[in-house]
Every structure is written in C-alpha cells, then in structure tokens.
C-alpha cells in the first residue's frame, strides 16, 4: 500500500482494540495510520479500515521489540495498547504490566528517534488502588509507571509527551464479554437476564466514544505535557444506569443487589480540557441508545 505523502503519519498501538479502531478511523482522513497489532486482537479490524488508503498494520513481539514501521518519519504516536477491562487485568496481570511498562519504554524510544509527539492513554482512576500487591493493582501501577517514565523522558530528553487520563468510556465496538458495566448490563438486558448491581455509593462518569476521541485529538495537538483528565461531569449511580439500560432495551430483566460494597464517587477535573475547548456533547441516554443498537446486531 502506498503511503499518503500529503498528510501526517500516525502510529496507534492497541489499534485493534475498542478505542484503537475508532482512533484509526478518525485519523485516516488524509493521513497515513499505522496500526500496531497489540498483544491480542480485541475486536476484528473492520473491512473499511483494511481497505482504506493510508491504513496498514505493523506487528511487534510481545515485549514490543522488533517494531518495523518502514521507511519515513513519524509525526504522532498514540499509545493505547493496554488491558483496561477488569476481567483482562485480573486474568492476565503480566501481560497488562508488559503493555503499560515495556510498551511505554519502547514507545518513548521510538518517539525520541523519530522526533514524534507521544500521547499516553492513562486512566482517571490512577489513584484508585494504592496497594501494589493487590490483584487489581496491575492496571493502576502500570499506568503510574508509564506516566512517570514519560514525564522523566520529557525532562531529561525533551520528549514531546501528552498524557490523557480517561474516565469510563463506552460505545459501539466494545466486546460483549468485556467485563465493564455498560456492555455487561446491555448484553444481559437484551437477553432478559438478571442484572447484578453491587451495593455502596458507586457513581460513574461515563463518556461516549465520539466525545472521548474528540478529547484525544485536542490533547494530542496541544502543547500541555502535564496529565489531563477527561470525562463526563454527569454522574449516574450504577443502579440507575441498570434501570435506564433495561428501559432503553425494552427488556424484562430484573435487578438484584449484591452484598459487595463499592464506593467510588470521583469526578474528572476538566479545567485543562475546557481551556482547550473540549466538553462532552453526547448525553448518556443518546449514547446508550447508539451502543444498544450496536449490541442488538451482535446478540
């Protein structure tokens, strides 16, 4: 495939994952997009990407060595290779740490070699789990390392780093068995199954994928190196989310409360994002309708 010479050249790691596929589509317009095959393919790259002029896949070994992006320069690296699903980073802790730690080291080296801007996809829940020995810590610990490594490389080597701390995002393209609350509830509601809601004061900040991609673009093209939080300021209780999904699905599902207590009421600090001109536009009900329509075709 001939590269697009009149645009920019992007490398997107985790390019076959939920956000990665959306990012590839978004940045393809007039540009060349290199999609790095992740440690595994979360969802198949759609046919429109495979046949798009300017889109190509590159591969690497599991430790991110041996990356071959061919001849030419590189303008932007978007490092999204990760295991954000709770199921994944519990079942594959070493793979999760590899993606976040060794992956970041490799991307920093490549960014410096190519004089490219490196955007790190981090998490708004980076401080959620402070015990590094707990089973759930590998995700937050990996992201903390990646942020620290990127900032250290900025200070020491002049790396052009951008860090986006994303709160929960959702939308078409998520895996049915992802393990996160939105696809889990939608899949169960469409099957008229019981929805299990954990007790406690769990309030979620949910951002639709189109808004999150817009935020990524704003952060990427900014000159802000400090971590930037992105998400919705509209909080919804998990129990209310379950009720809304049942309603929008036209489901006969019922809700049961479990004894497990989850307390999480943190909201993103959008000051820097708003200063860049970003604010989420798609409300929770509209975003859920679009996501439910996608899942109807899969179930």
Secondary structure as UniProt FT lines:
FT   TURN            5..6
FT   STRAND          9..13
FT   TURN            14..16
FT   HELIX           18..27
FT   TURN            28..30
FT   STRAND          32..36
FT   HELIX           47..50
FT   TURN            53..54
FT   STRAND          55..58
FT   TURN            62..63
FT   STRAND          76..79
FT   HELIX           86..91
FT   HELIX           93..97
FT   HELIX           98..102
FT   HELIX           103..114
FT   STRAND          117..123
FT   TURN            124..127
FT   TURN            132..133
FT   TURN            135..136
FT   HELIX           137..157
FT   STRAND          160..166
FT   STRAND          169..170
FT   TURN            172..173
FT   TURN            176..177
FT   HELIX           181..190
FT   TURN            191..192
FT   STRAND          195..199
FT   STRAND          202..205
FT   STRAND          207..208
FT   HELIX           209..220
FT   STRAND          228..230
FT   STRAND          235..237
FT   HELIX           238..249
FT   STRAND          255..261
FT   HELIX           271..275
FT   TURN            276..277
FT   HELIX           284..296
FT   TURN            297..298
//
